[in-house]
Amino acid sequence: YATSVQAVYEFCRIHSLVHASVSELDLAMVEFMNAGFLEGDGGYVGSRLLAALSYIRPELGRPCDMAVHRAKQALRGWKRLAPGFSRLPLPWEVVAGIAMLMLSEGLWVEAMGVLISVIFYLRPGELVRLQVRSLVPPLLLAGAGHRHWTLIMHEQEHEGSKASKTGVFDKSLILDFDKYQFLAPALAKLVADRPPSAPLID
């Protein structure tokens, strides 16, 4: 936050803009945001600046939108003309390399956490809430639909369970992609002889 606000102050110094009063700061931020847009920066820079300003200058109120309403309007236009973009995911080779590096450091469980979170597209909070019981081994005698490892998420019947972002409980994710079947022995080791309620990745 300090870096974001300091960037505005430095911009004001370079361009001889005063920012002593709230209205002067508001106009200076508009100039800063216009310059950021012309430089090709994303609107997230302005969003971070407003959040930083609310934190560092509490006298402006939280959020500080009303105090610096011109800057807020400039940010709205910035986001409309330069919308955010999604980051490309890491290639599988990079993810595997990260896991191998962790293994070389003796961080076996943590390496499994990286692989599980990427393979099942888990948010960090979802990964840390998983329990040993969440990872269900194949049931070979139960038919073709049960021959793969399955991850049960957001279990409704257990204390402290939390619905998914879309309000869903008991979501099942099946590891049925051939590319990842090499993980089966490691998954078996991860849950072997551990209490069902223990954290899967601790």
URHUJO-V498490 format. One record per pair of residues at least 24 apart in sequence whose ideal C-beta (glycine too) atoms are under 6 Angstrom apart, sorted by the first residue. I is the first residue (numbers start at 1). J is the second residue. D is the distance in whole Angstrom. If there is no record, write none. Layout:
i: {I:I}
j: {J:J}
d: {D:D}
This chain:
i: {1:1:1:4:4:4:5:5:8:22:26:26:26:29:29:30:30:30:33:33:37:42:42:43:43:43:46:46:109:112:113:119:120:120:130:131:131:132:132:132:132:132:133:134:135:148:148:148:149:149:150}
j: {52:55:56:48:49:52:52:56:32:67:68:70:71:68:71:70:71:74:74:78:78:82:84:78:79:82:75:78:201:190:201:180:151:173:200:197:200:191:194:196:198:200:196:200:191:174:175:176:175:187:174}
d: {4:5:6:5:5:4:5:5:5:5:4:5:5:6:4:5:5:5:4:6:5:6:6:5:4:6:4:5:6:6:4:6:6:5:4:6:6:5:5:5:5:6:4:6:5:5:5:5:4:5:5}
